[in-house]
């Protein structure tokens, strides 16, 4: 069979239901779809226009970042070692008011896209208050996949404007648009009610920060007599198409609401640790089979977009918090960064695993490095040893966008020069 691309590696991790490991395996791609996943002599049945022999490498699905703010890359390191409210209201919001415009979003967004490609992220779920139509152009140029949520803090970004943009991108292979009201403490009730109506009428996903800090929950209880989850449920905003970022301070009733309404969650362990926001009740969420993916949050609060760090942070955070080393296994952490992340975005039939018929989003991790030798378990290495810089090749939608660490779609040197110039101006 003639196909467009074959990727070979020492270990193929399809991220199927069995979490199988295929030794000396390959993945074949025809156009933008996976047409074969196999091992050994099976490869002789396929011929390809391009072959990437990754050698001693892990071949796996691209990573899925379920919550980030890509355009905030230029604020990396701007305000560190602060609690969320101080960080957000006294540093980040003022910086955004001063600097954010179309040029900023294009250049800072390009830096984020470059970082994500070089660390193995192939799809990201974004939220920002300005310029998502400009970020969409950068995402398409980079060759990444993204769901871009409009925050609705900016007067021009009405619910009606989001619906209009969503229709424009309806048939786009790489970019989709979502409603992204920031939170219950930023968005007034009438905006949230409009979001609920539009989400149902237009079949749009909703991306919102929920119960990130103890203060957020206490303030909501004082103002409304309800937790943020209970308040959003009262408004009818919690549904299978809702993705709740952070979800740290959830009580048992909140968790029951998530389960009953089919809500998905994005867990951001590094950001939550850095801002001392707390540890989400992840073990309870997993026990209740609430879909949970991983998010980096923005580079201003993480301070990277590296999902390998996030996998490690997730596993370690919950072992420490529970004093149980068996909580969040390496396999569970890798699932959260791949197939479970796809479930959170409602796209598990398209991406998140290497299976025939799915879209070809594939990465390879170079194992021929001191910190990755010897290898007893591929999943363990991905979580406890590997980093984004070990990613060697990246394929999105069947297109090779990074080969041998060289990004083919973006001008890396130019993006880095522009970032340094902004830093000097700042």
C-alpha positions as CSV (number, residue, x, y, z in Angstrom):
1,X,0.0,0.0,0.0
2,X,1.3,3.5,-0.9
3,X,1.0,6.1,1.8
4,X,2.4,9.6,2.3
5,X,4.5,9.1,5.5
6,X,5.9,6.3,7.7
7,X,7.3,6.9,11.1
8,X,9.4,4.2,12.7
9,X,10.7,3.9,16.3
10,X,11.9,1.5,18.9
11,X,8.6,1.8,20.9
12,X,5.2,2.8,19.6
13,X,2.7,3.9,22.3
14,X,-0.7,4.0,20.5
15,X,-2.5,5.1,23.8
16,X,-5.2,2.6,23.0
17,X,-7.5,1.1,25.7
18,X,-4.9,-1.5,26.6
19,X,-2.1,1.1,26.8
20,X,-0.1,-1.3,24.7
21,X,3.6,-0.9,23.7
22,X,4.6,-2.0,20.3
23,X,8.3,-2.8,20.0
24,X,10.1,-1.9,16.7
25,X,6.9,-0.4,15.5
26,X,5.7,2.0,12.9
27,X,2.8,4.4,12.1
28,X,1.7,4.9,8.4
29,X,-0.1,8.0,7.3
30,X,-2.2,8.6,4.2
31,X,-3.1,12.3,3.6
32,X,-3.9,13.5,7.1
33,X,-5.1,10.1,8.5
34,X,-3.4,7.2,10.2
35,X,-3.8,4.2,7.9
36,X,-1.7,1.6,9.8
37,X,-0.1,1.0,13.2
38,X,2.1,-2.1,13.4
39,X,5.4,-3.8,14.1
40,X,8.2,-5.8,12.5
41,X,7.6,-7.4,9.1
42,X,4.2,-5.7,8.7
43,X,6.0,-2.6,7.4
44,X,6.8,-4.4,4.2
45,X,3.2,-4.0,3.2
46,X,3.6,-0.2,3.0
47,X,5.6,2.1,0.9
48,X,5.8,5.9,1.6
49,X,6.8,9.1,-0.1
50,X,8.6,10.0,3.1
51,X,10.0,7.8,5.9
52,X,11.1,9.1,9.3
53,X,13.2,6.5,11.0
54,X,13.4,7.9,14.5
55,X,15.7,5.0,15.6
56,X,15.9,4.5,19.4
57,X,12.7,6.6,20.1
58,X,9.2,6.5,21.4
59,X,6.5,7.2,18.8
60,X,3.3,8.4,20.4
61,X,0.3,10.8,19.9
62,X,1.0,14.5,20.1
63,X,0.3,16.1,23.5
64,X,-2.9,18.0,24.1
65,X,-2.8,21.2,26.3
66,X,-6.3,21.6,27.7
67,X,-5.8,25.1,29.2
68,X,-3.5,27.9,28.3
69,X,-3.2,31.5,27.3
70,X,-0.8,31.4,24.3
71,X,-0.6,35.2,23.8
72,X,0.8,35.6,27.3
73,X,4.3,34.2,26.4
74,X,5.8,37.7,26.5
75,X,4.8,38.0,30.1
76,X,6.9,35.0,31.1
77,X,8.6,35.9,34.4
78,X,7.0,39.3,34.7
79,X,5.5,38.6,38.1
80,X,6.6,35.6,40.1
81,X,6.2,34.3,43.6
82,X,2.9,35.9,44.2
83,X,-0.6,34.7,45.2
84,X,-3.1,34.7,42.3
85,X,-5.1,37.8,43.2
86,X,-2.1,40.0,43.6
87,X,-0.4,38.4,40.5
88,X,-3.6,38.9,38.3
89,X,-5.0,42.2,39.4
90,X,-1.9,44.1,40.3
91,X,0.5,42.9,37.7
92,X,-1.0,40.9,34.8
93,X,-4.1,42.9,34.1
94,X,-2.2,46.2,34.1
95,X,0.5,44.8,31.8
96,X,-2.2,43.6,29.4
97,X,-3.8,47.0,29.4
98,X,-0.5,48.6,28.6
99,X,0.9,46.2,26.0
100,X,-1.7,43.9,24.4
101,X,-2.6,44.8,20.8
102,X,-2.7,43.0,17.4
103,X,1.1,43.0,17.0
104,X,1.6,41.7,20.6
105,X,-0.8,38.8,20.1
106,X,0.8,37.8,16.8
107,X,4.4,37.9,18.1
108,X,3.7,36.5,21.6
109,X,1.4,33.9,20.1
110,X,4.1,32.9,17.6
111,X,6.5,32.4,20.5
112,X,4.0,30.1,22.3
113,X,3.3,28.1,19.2
114,X,7.1,27.7,18.6
115,X,7.5,26.5,22.2
116,X,4.6,24.1,22.0
117,X,5.9,22.5,18.7
118,X,9.4,22.1,20.2
119,X,8.0,20.4,23.3
120,X,5.6,18.0,21.6
121,X,2.2,19.7,22.0
122,X,0.1,19.3,18.8
123,X,-3.3,20.7,20.0
124,X,-4.1,23.4,22.6
125,X,-7.2,24.8,24.2
126,X,-6.8,28.5,24.5
127,X,-8.5,31.4,26.3
128,X,-7.7,35.1,25.9
129,X,-9.5,38.4,26.0
130,X,-8.2,39.9,22.8
131,X,-6.9,39.0,19.3
132,X,-7.9,35.4,18.9
133,X,-8.6,36.0,15.2
134,X,-5.0,37.1,14.9
135,X,-3.7,34.1,16.9
136,X,-5.7,31.8,14.6
137,X,-3.6,33.0,11.6
138,X,-0.4,32.1,13.6
139,X,-1.8,28.7,14.6
140,X,-2.6,27.9,11.0
141,X,0.9,29.0,9.8
142,X,2.5,27.0,12.5
143,X,0.5,23.9,11.5
144,X,-0.8,23.3,15.0
145,X,-4.3,22.4,16.1
146,X,-6.2,24.7,18.5
147,X,-9.5,25.5,20.1
148,X,-9.5,29.3,20.6
149,X,-11.8,30.7,23.3
150,X,-12.7,34.3,23.4
151,X,-12.6,35.6,27.0
152,X,-15.4,38.2,26.6
153,X,-13.6,40.8,28.9
154,X,-13.1,43.1,25.9
155,X,-16.1,45.2,24.9
156,X,-15.8,44.2,21.3
157,X,-15.8,40.5,22.1
158,X,-19.5,40.0,22.5
159,X,-21.2,36.6,22.5
160,X,-22.5,37.5,19.1
161,X,-19.0,38.1,17.8
162,X,-17.8,34.7,19.1
163,X,-20.7,33.1,17.3
164,X,-19.8,34.9,14.1
165,X,-16.1,33.8,14.4
166,X,-17.2,30.2,15.1
167,X,-19.1,30.1,11.9
168,X,-16.1,31.5,10.0
169,X,-13.9,28.6,11.3
170,X,-16.6,25.9,11.2
171,X,-14.9,24.0,8.4
172,X,-11.3,24.8,9.3
173,X,-9.3,21.6,9.9
174,X,-7.0,23.1,12.5
175,X,-8.8,25.9,14.3
176,X,-12.1,25.9,16.1
177,X,-13.7,28.7,18.2
178,X,-15.2,28.4,21.7
179,X,-17.0,30.6,24.2
180,X,-14.6,31.4,27.0
181,X,-16.1,33.6,29.8
182,X,-13.2,34.1,32.1
183,X,-14.8,33.2,35.5
184,X,-17.7,34.0,37.8
185,X,-15.6,36.8,39.4
186,X,-15.0,38.6,36.1
187,X,-18.2,38.0,34.1
188,X,-21.5,39.4,35.2
189,X,-24.6,37.2,35.3
190,X,-26.1,38.5,32.1
191,X,-23.0,37.6,30.1
192,X,-23.0,34.1,31.5
193,X,-26.6,33.7,30.7
194,X,-25.9,34.8,27.1
195,X,-23.1,32.3,26.9
196,X,-25.4,29.5,28.0
197,X,-28.0,30.4,25.4
198,X,-25.4,30.7,22.6
199,X,-23.6,27.5,23.5
200,X,-26.9,25.6,23.3
201,X,-28.1,27.3,20.1
202,X,-24.9,27.2,18.2
203,X,-23.4,23.9,19.6
204,X,-20.3,25.7,20.9
205,X,-18.0,24.5,23.7
206,X,-17.6,26.6,26.8
207,X,-14.1,27.1,28.5
208,X,-14.1,28.8,31.9
209,X,-11.9,29.1,35.0
210,X,-13.7,27.5,38.0
211,X,-12.8,27.4,41.7
212,X,-9.1,28.1,41.1
213,X,-8.5,29.5,44.6
214,X,-10.1,29.2,48.0
215,X,-10.8,33.0,47.9
216,X,-12.8,32.7,44.7
217,X,-15.0,30.1,46.4
218,X,-15.4,32.1,49.6
219,X,-16.2,35.3,47.7
220,X,-18.8,33.5,45.6
221,X,-20.4,31.9,48.7
222,X,-20.6,35.3,50.4
223,X,-22.0,37.1,47.3
224,X,-24.4,34.4,46.1
225,X,-24.7,31.8,48.8
226,X,-23.3,29.2,46.5
227,X,-20.0,27.8,45.3
228,X,-18.9,28.8,41.8
229,X,-19.9,25.3,40.6
230,X,-23.4,25.6,42.2
231,X,-23.8,29.1,40.7
232,X,-22.8,28.0,37.2
233,X,-25.1,25.0,37.5
234,X,-28.0,27.3,38.5
235,X,-27.3,29.2,35.3
236,X,-27.4,26.0,33.3
237,X,-23.8,26.5,32.1
238,X,-22.5,23.1,33.2
239,X,-22.9,20.5,30.5
240,X,-20.9,17.9,28.5
241,X,-19.5,20.7,26.3
242,X,-18.2,22.7,29.3
243,X,-14.5,22.5,30.2
244,X,-13.7,23.8,33.7
245,X,-10.1,24.9,34.0
246,X,-8.3,24.4,37.4
247,X,-11.2,23.0,39.5
248,X,-9.1,23.1,42.6
249,X,-11.5,23.9,45.4
250,X,-14.3,21.4,44.8
251,X,-16.4,19.9,47.6
252,X,-18.3,16.6,47.3
253,X,-21.5,18.3,46.0
254,X,-19.4,20.2,43.3
255,X,-17.9,16.9,42.2
256,X,-21.4,15.3,42.0
257,X,-22.6,18.2,39.8
258,X,-19.6,17.7,37.5
259,X,-20.4,14.0,37.3
260,X,-24.1,14.5,36.7
261,X,-23.7,17.2,34.1
262,X,-20.8,15.6,32.2
263,X,-18.4,18.5,32.9
264,X,-14.8,18.0,31.8
265,X,-11.8,19.5,33.7
266,X,-8.4,20.8,32.9
267,X,-5.9,20.2,35.7
268,X,-2.9,22.7,35.8
269,X,-0.6,21.4,38.6
270,X,2.4,23.5,37.9
271,X,0.5,26.8,37.9
272,X,-1.6,25.8,40.9
273,X,1.6,24.9,42.8
274,X,3.4,28.1,41.8
275,X,0.6,30.4,42.7
276,X,-0.1,28.3,45.9
277,X,-3.7,27.9,44.7
278,X,-3.9,24.3,46.1
279,X,-4.1,20.7,44.9
280,X,-7.2,19.7,42.9
281,X,-9.1,16.6,44.2
282,X,-7.8,14.7,41.2
283,X,-8.1,11.2,42.8
284,X,-11.8,11.8,43.5
285,X,-12.4,13.1,40.0
286,X,-10.7,10.0,38.5
287,X,-12.6,7.7,40.8
288,X,-15.9,9.3,39.6
289,X,-14.7,9.0,36.0
290,X,-14.9,12.7,35.4
291,X,-12.7,13.3,32.3
292,X,-9.6,15.3,33.2
293,X,-6.8,16.6,30.9
294,X,-3.7,18.5,31.6
295,X,-3.1,22.2,31.0
296,X,0.0,24.4,31.4
297,X,-2.0,27.6,32.0
298,X,-0.2,30.6,30.5
299,X,3.5,31.2,30.4
300,X,3.0,34.1,32.8
301,X,2.1,31.7,35.6
302,X,3.8,28.4,34.8
303,X,6.3,29.6,33.3
304,X,6.5,27.2,30.3
305,X,4.2,25.4,27.9
306,X,6.0,22.1,28.4
307,X,3.5,19.3,29.0
308,X,6.2,16.9,30.0
309,X,6.8,19.1,33.1
310,X,3.1,19.1,33.6
311,X,2.8,15.2,33.6
312,X,5.6,15.0,36.1
313,X,4.2,17.8,38.3
314,X,0.8,16.1,38.3
315,X,2.1,12.7,39.4
316,X,4.4,14.2,42.1
317,X,1.9,16.7,43.4
318,X,-0.7,14.2,44.2
319,X,1.6,11.6,45.6
320,X,2.8,14.2,48.1
321,X,-0.7,15.6,48.8
322,X,-2.1,12.2,49.5
323,X,1.1,10.6,51.0
324,X,0.3,7.7,48.6
325,X,3.0,6.9,45.9
326,X,0.5,4.9,43.9
327,X,-1.8,7.9,43.2
328,X,-1.6,9.1,39.6
329,X,0.6,6.5,38.0
330,X,2.9,7.3,35.0
331,X,0.4,5.7,32.7
332,X,-2.5,7.8,34.1
333,X,-0.4,11.0,33.6
334,X,0.4,10.2,30.0
335,X,-3.3,9.4,29.4
336,X,-4.2,12.8,30.7
337,X,-1.8,14.5,28.3
338,X,-3.1,12.5,25.3
339,X,-6.4,10.5,25.0
340,X,-8.0,11.9,28.1
341,X,-7.1,15.4,26.9
342,X,-8.9,14.6,23.7
343,X,-12.0,13.5,25.6
344,X,-11.9,16.8,27.6
345,X,-12.1,18.7,24.2
346,X,-14.7,16.3,22.9
347,X,-12.4,15.1,20.2
348,X,-11.5,11.6,21.2
349,X,-12.8,10.2,17.9
350,X,-10.3,12.4,16.0
351,X,-7.1,12.7,18.0
352,X,-5.4,11.6,21.2
353,X,-4.3,8.1,20.1
354,X,-2.6,6.4,17.2
355,X,-5.5,4.4,15.7
356,X,-6.5,3.8,12.1
357,X,-8.8,6.5,10.8
358,X,-7.7,9.1,13.3
359,X,-6.0,12.3,12.3
360,X,-2.3,12.0,12.2
361,X,-0.9,14.0,15.2
362,X,2.3,12.2,16.1
363,X,5.5,13.0,18.0
364,X,8.8,11.1,18.6
365,X,11.0,11.3,21.7
366,X,14.7,10.6,21.3
367,X,15.8,8.0,23.9
368,X,19.4,8.1,23.0
369,X,20.3,10.4,25.9
370,X,22.0,9.9,29.2
371,X,19.0,10.9,31.3
372,X,16.9,8.4,29.4
373,X,19.1,5.3,29.9
374,X,18.5,2.6,30.7
375,X,14.8,2.1,29.9
376,X,12.6,-0.4,31.7
377,X,9.2,1.3,31.2
378,X,8.4,3.8,28.4
379,X,5.5,5.4,30.4
380,X,7.7,5.9,33.4
381,X,10.4,7.6,31.3
382,X,7.9,10.0,29.7
383,X,6.7,11.2,33.1
384,X,9.8,11.0,35.4
385,X,12.7,11.5,33.0
386,X,11.8,13.1,29.7
387,X,11.4,16.8,28.9
388,X,10.1,18.8,26.0
389,X,13.6,19.2,24.6
390,X,13.7,15.4,23.9
391,X,11.0,15.7,21.3
392,X,12.6,15.2,17.9
393,X,9.8,15.1,15.3
394,X,6.3,16.5,15.2
395,X,3.5,15.7,12.8
396,X,0.1,17.5,12.9
397,X,-2.8,16.6,10.6
398,X,-0.3,14.4,8.6
399,X,2.1,17.3,8.0
400,X,5.7,17.2,9.3
401,X,6.1,20.5,11.1
402,X,9.3,19.7,13.0
403,X,12.0,17.3,11.8
404,X,15.2,16.5,13.7
405,X,14.4,19.5,16.1
406,X,14.1,21.9,13.1
407,X,10.7,23.7,13.0
408,X,9.7,23.8,9.3
409,X,6.7,26.2,9.6
410,X,8.0,29.1,11.7
411,X,11.1,31.2,11.6
412,X,12.6,30.4,15.0
413,X,15.4,32.9,15.0
414,X,13.1,35.8,14.0
415,X,10.6,34.9,16.7
416,X,13.3,34.8,19.3
417,X,14.8,38.1,18.2
418,X,11.4,39.8,18.4
419,X,10.8,38.4,21.9
420,X,14.2,39.9,23.0
421,X,13.3,43.2,21.5
422,X,10.0,43.3,23.4
423,X,11.8,42.4,26.6
424,X,14.2,45.4,26.1
425,X,11.3,47.7,25.5
426,X,9.5,46.5,28.6
